[in-house]
Amino acid sequence: MRTYVIGVDVGTGSARAGVLDTTGALLGRAEHPIEMRQPEPNHAEYQSEGIWEAVGKAVQGALAEAGTPPEAVVGISFDATCSLVVRDRNSVPFPVGRDGAPGWDTIVWMDHRALAEARECTETEHRVLGYVGGVMSPEMEIPKLMWLKRHYPERWPNAGYFFDLADFLTWKASGSLARSQCTLTCKWTYLAHEDPGWQRDFLEVVGLSDLLERGNLPDRATPIGDDLGPLSEEAAAHLGLTTACRVGAGLIDAHAGTLGVLGAIAAEPSVDHHLALIAGTSSCVMALSPEARPTRGVWGPYFGAVVPGCWLNEGGQSATGALLDHIIRLHGAGGEPTGAMHGKICDRLAELRAVEGADFGARLHVLPDFHGNRSPLADPLALGVISGLDMDSSFDSLCRLYWRTAVAIALGVRHILEALNERGYGIDTLHVTGGHLKNPVLMELYADATGCTVVVARTEDAVLLGTGMVAAKAAGLHDSLALTAAAMRQGEDIRAPNPAARARFDKDYAIFIEMHAHRKALDALSAG
């Protein structure tokens, strides 16, 4: 009987599952939405049980689409956003909202309630900061846990389990309390290249000396793809699988995408010329290297966070697809940012640019930091800027603003890769995956505005491919994650940058950098 694996990807708004064969071909895929609430500004929460329900429906839907018998599935693994799941000492959901609403036990990755706590972490100047880009982000788990302990002192003693969302899912699937080397290293200040990995003096300084005991966290992280054991009977029934299926230690969603597009070349000397761009609601910019390359404002370097023995630097933009949605809602000619609306704008842009040429919208400029600047400025308080508005409120005006916002998003990627190149990378190739593949404007700009060759894997979903690779490793189909990635690698399509566009985007980039300086000066005047 042929064997198959399942990858599960839990993004910001949905859970997706894919059935893959041993060559990496995606045979069936299904998606189910997950509910998020935002009870106040900077707060965003999930119900972890709702996520698990969505995962079950997605897995069963993917099996049905693929026509795969459950007994043929030998491995499963999970990737997810870096959201924080909290359970009490009896494994019951621990409420994370001020109102104590039952069931809402998960702080969403993009929740920025812990801005002050993140700043306190940075002010410690502890050496762990050298492995998060020098500045602690409120999107990481340590400041979120500090916030919970500080604001809910009466609830805190009842806390019993802390999970990154991917680790919560492997726990639900297998009962294992192991935590992935990916999640702990990237979001919990765990130093995977050292023994011990936890820096107890840092936890003491930030008021979390009880973190490991309170949260049932292990002393050592588990490498990605390690076999955590079989599905429990309850999980197998929930997912429509059998207890013969092995569960692999998972990873963060962007890291799964990176494994899917870069895993097969991670051991090559030229890997540091390649960058994975995992682009959807937000964007992650992922670079691998054979040695640690600390870069201010870029998370990491993280050891073994994608493949064993390799270092990772992780830049990011907190709002990209979400920003284009926001621009549509903001403009009087916009409305709901449906796929059809994005398509209509992109079609009209092609017509307008054909008439007006390279200088289309040339006096309109945008800084895309509407939800802070994750990289390379590491400033969660940064604000977006639009310069060059007039009285036009037509649909064409919306198209012009959409175009220039997309340009700004691509220039933000260029800003990050230039910071990486100053630290020893030689990035000239972008491997793009995620929702932005559906947006022809962004795909054009990722090549032309950065000057990089753009590579797209011939797979419907590189994130599910990466997580499928993890599942295959756990099932023992290959001896290492690197060999698994090579065996499941898909073909690629390549897009070269347009040389004729270089001068225009070089000018735009110079303006982009100048606008950062102007914003900083205005902020200083406002503060004064």
N, C-alpha and C positions, 0 to 999 in steps of 0.2 A: 504494500500500500504506500502511495506517495505521502510525504509528510509536509506539514505546513506550520507556519508560525503566525501569531497575531501581535500586532503593535497597537497600543492604545495611546492616543494623544488627547490630553485635556487642555484645551486652550482657554482663552478668557471667556468665551461665550458658549462653548459647546464641547462635548466629548465625541471624539471620532475613533473609529476602530478600522483596521485593515487586515485582511487575510493575505499573506504573502507566501509564495512558494520558495524553495531553497535557492532559486536564482535571483530573488528580489522582486519578481514580478508581482504587482498588486492585482489580486484576483477579485476582491470584493471589498467594498468600503461603505460604511454607514455612519451617520452623525445624529446626535441628539442634543438639543439645547440644554444649558444649565442656567439656573436662575441666580442673579446677583442683585443685591440690594445696596443702595447708597443712602444710608439714613441721615447723613449730614456731610458737609463738604470735607473732602479728603478721606472719607471713610468708604470702604467697599468690602462687602462680606458675602460669603457663600455658606450653604449648608452642605457639609461633606457627605451626608447620607444622600442628598439629592444628586451630588456628583456621582456617587457609586451607583445609584439607580440609572443615571444616564449612561454610564459606562456599560452596564449590563445590557441595556437596550441597543447600544451601538454595536457591541460585540455580537449579539444575536442577529442583528440586522446585517452585519458584514458576512457572517457565516451563511445566512440565507442567500445573499446576493451571489456569493462565490459558489454556493452549492457544495460546501465542504463538510464532510461528516465530522462530528465533534471528536471522535477517537483518532482522527488523522492529525489533529493539532497537538504538536509536541512541546511548544513553548509559547509563553506570553510575557510581555513586559509592558511597562507604562512610562510615558513621559508626561510632564505637566508643567504648568506655570509654577513659579516659585512662591506659591501662596502658602500661608502658615495655618496648619490644622491643629486645634487644641482639643484634647479630650480630658475628662476628669479621671480620678483615680479608679473609677469603675468602667472606664472606656466610653462613658456617655458624653455626647457633645457638650463642650464648655462654651457658654455664650461669650462672644468677644465684643458685642455692642454695648453701648452705655445703657440701653433699655433692658438688657438682660434677656432679649428675645430668645426663647428656646430653639435649639437646632442650628442657629447661626453661629457656627464654631470656627469659621475659617476667614482669616484676613487675606483679601485678594492682593496679589503681587503689587498692583499699582496704587494701593492704599498708602497715603502719605500722612497718616495721623502722627507718625513718630519722627517728624522733622526735628524737634528739639532734642530727642534722644539720639538721633543720628549725629547731630552736631556735637553732643557731649562725647560720643565715641571718638569723633575726629579730634576733639580737643585733648584726649588722653595722650595722643602722639605715640600710642603703643605700636610696637613693630608689626602687629597683625595688619595694621593699616597699609603697610608696604605690599600687601597681597590683595588689597581691594582698590588699588589706584590712588591711595593716599587719603581718600575721603570716604567716610561711611555714608551709604545711601539709605534713605528711609524705606527703600524697597527690600532691604535685607532683613533677615529674621531677628537678629540680635536687638536692634532698636525697637522692633515691634513687640518683642517680649519684654523689654524694659518698660514700654508704655503700658502693657497689660499689668505688670506687677505694680507699677506706680499708681495707676488709676483704679485698679480693682484689688486693693489690699485684702479685702474680705473674701474675695473669690480665689485669689492666688493659691492659698494652701490646699484648695481642692483640685488644682491642676495635676494631671498625672501622666500625660503623654503630649509631646510636641513633635509634629511631623512637618517636613516639607511635603507638599501635596503628592509628589511622585512616590515618596516613601509611605505615605498613608495608604496609597492604592496597593502597593506590594504587600503591606500588612493586612489589608482587607482580603487580598487574594490568597495569601499563604500563611498568615499568622506570624510571620517573622518580624521581629523588631529591629532588624538590620537597617542601617541607613546608608544610602549611596554615597560613594566618594565624590560624586558630582555635586549632590545637593549640599552636603556638609561643607565641602571645600569652598563652594561658590557663594553660599548664603549664610553660613554660620560661623565664620572666622576660624574654621578648622584648617590646620596646616598639614595637608596630606603628605608632604615631603619630610615631615619631622616626626619624631617619636619622643614624647607624646604629641599627638596632633592638636589636642585642646590646650589652649594657653590659659591655665587657671588664674594667673595673676590678672589677665585682662578681664575675665569674667568677674573676678572679685571687685575690680575698680568700677565696673559698670553696674554693680549691684545684682549680678546673676551668679553668685557663687554656688547656688543650688540648682543651676541649669540642668546638669547631667542627671542628677538624682530626681529632680522634680519632673523632668520630661522623659524619663526612661530612655536616655540617649546612651549609645555604646561608647566605649573608650576608643575603638577603632572603627573607621568607616569601611564599607564593603565595596570592592572594585565593581565598576559597571559591568553588567552581564554575568556576574557570579550567580550560581544556582542557589536560590533561597529555599528550594524545596518544591513540592507539588502543590497544586491548588487544593485548598481545603474542600471538604464535601459541600459546605454551604456556598463557597465561592464558585465551585464548579457548576452547581445547580443554577446559581444566579447568572452566570455567564453563558450557560448552555454548552459547557465543555466537560471534560472528564478529569478525574484526579490523577491521571497519568501525565497531564500537562505540567511542565516545569515553569517556575516563575523566576524571571531574571531581575536582578537589582537594576532599578531604572535610572532615570536622569531627567534633567530639566528640558523643556520642550525645544528651546533654541539649540541646546547641546545635542539633542537627537537629530535635528536638522543638519548640524555641523558634521556629525558622524555620517549621516546619509550622503553628504556631498564631498567631504574631505577625508573620511576614514580610510579609504583605499590608498590615499597618497600620503598619509600621516608620517610614514617612515622615510619618505623621499627627501633628499637634501633641499629640494626646491619648494618644500611645503610652505616656507615662510614668504613665498611670493603669492600665495593664494589666501583669499579671505572669503569666509562664508557670510552671506547676508541673509538672515532669516527675517523676512519682512512681512508683517501683517498689521494688526492693530498698532503695535509698536514694532521696533526693529532692533535686532541684535546683530552686532558686527564681530565676528569670531575669527581669531587668528591663532594658528598653531606654530610652535617653534620647538627646537630640540633643547633649548635652555631657557631659564627664567629671564624675562625682559620686562622689568617693572616700568610702567608707563603712567605718568600722572594723569588722573582723570579717566583712566581705562581700568576696569576691574581686572583683578589678577595681579601677577601671574598665578594660575591655578595648576597644580600638578595632578595629572591623571583624571582631569574632569571631562574628557571626551574619549581619549584612548590612553591605555597605560603607557607610562614613560614619556609622555609628551606634555608640554606646557601650553596653557591657553591664556590668551588675553581677550577680554570681552568688553567691547564698547557697546553703546546702545543709544537709541533715541526713544524716549518714553511715549511719544505720540507721533505716528506717521500715517498709517491708514486711518486712525482715529482723527487725526488732524484734518485730513481731506474731508472726512465726514462732517467735521465741525464747520469747516469753511462753507460747505453746502448749506448746512442749517443756518449759518450766520447771515448769509447773503439773502437779500430780499427776493431774488429770482430763484432761490434754491428750493428748500423743502426737505423731505426725507431723503437721506443719502442711500437710496437703494442701488443695487447693481445696475438697474436700467438707467438711473440718473447719472451714475459715473460713466456709463457707456455713451450716453447722449452728450455729455460734456466732452469726452475724448473725441467723439466723432466731429463735433463742432470745432474743437481745437485744431484738428487736422485741416479743416477748411480755412480757418482764420490764419493759421501759420502759412499756408500755401499762398495766401494773398499778401500778408504783411512781412513774411520772411523772418530772418534770424533776429530782428529787433522787435519782434512781437512782445509787447508788455515790458519793454526794456526799462522804463522808468518806474516800474512797480517792483518793490523789493520786500522780501519777507524774512524774518528770523523765526524759525519753526518751533521755538522753545515754549509752546503754550502749556506744557506740563513739566516745565523745568528742562535743564540740559544735563542728561546723564553723562555724556561723553562729547568732547574731551574736557569740558569745563567743570564737570561734577558739581553743578549748581542746581539743586532741586527748586530753588526759589526764582530761577531765571524765568522771564516772561517773554511771550511772543511779541513781535513787532511787525507792523505793516506800514510801509512808506510808499507814498505815491498814489493816494486815492483821489478820485474826482467825484462828480455828482452822478455819474452813470450808474444806474441800477438795473440795467438790462441783463438778459441771459448771457450776452457776449461779455459783459463786465464780469459776471461770475466765472465764465470760462477763462478770462484773463487772470483773475485772482487764483483760480485753481491751478493754472499753468505755473504761475510764479511761486505758488506754495510748493508744488511738486519739484520745481527747480531747487528751492531752498532745502527740501528734504534730501535731495541728491547731493547738494553741496555740503550738508551736514555729514554725510558719509565720507565725502572727500576730506573734511576737517578731521575726522577720526583716523582715517588711513594715513594722513600726513603725520599725525602724532605718533602712530605706530612706526612709520618708516623712519622717523627720527630716532627710534630706539633699536634700529637694526633690522627691521623688516624691509622687504623690497616689493611690496604688494603692487602687482600689476594685473591681477585677475580676480574678478568677483564671481563667486558661485552663488547664485540667487535662488532662493526657494521661499515658499509661503504665498500668501494671498496676493502679493504685488505682481506675481506672474500674470495675473489676469488684467493688469493695468498697462496698456501699451505705452502710455506717456511716461510712467515711472521706469519701465524697462529700457526705453530709449535713453532716458536721462542718466540711469545708472552707468551706462557706457559713456555717453558723451560728456556729461558734467564732471565725471571723475577721471576720464582718460583711460579707463581700464577695459580690458576684454571681459565680457560678461558670458558666463557659462551657465547653462540650465540643464540639469539632469533630465533625461527622458523618463520621468516617472511622474505619476499624478500627484505624488505626495512624498517629498524627501524626508519629512519629519517622521511619517509612519515607516518609511524605509529604514531610517536609523534605529527606530525602536524595534522594528522587526529584526534587525541585525543583533540587537541585544538579546531578544528572545531566542534567536537561533544559537547564540553563544551559550545561553543558559541550558538549552536543550542538548548541548554537546555535539552539535552538527559540525563544529570546527573547534580547533584547539585554542584559538585566541580570537580576540575581538578584531584584530587587524586582519587575520585570515578570513574571518567572517565577512568583514566589510569588502575585501577584495572579491570574494566569491559572489556577493550580492550586488556589486556595483552595476549601475545602469549606464547606458550610453549618454552622450551629451550633445547639446547644440550650442554653437558658439556665435557670439555677436561682437564684432570689433567696433571700437569707437569711431565716430565720424571725424576725420581730421579737420574738415571745414568748420566744425562747430567749436573747435578748441579755443579760438580767440575770444568768441562771445562769452564762453563759460569761464575763461580765465578772468575776464573783466567782471563778470558776476561774482566770482569768488573773492576778488579783491574788495568789492563792495560789501560782500557778506562778512568778511573779516573786519572791515571798518565799522560796520553796523554793531558788531559786538563791542567794540571800543566805545562807540557813541552811547550804547545802552548802559554800559558801565559808568560812563561819565554822568549820564542823566540820573541814574540810581544814586550816585554819590551826592549830586545836587539836591535830590529829593530828601535824602537822609539828613543832609545838613540843615 
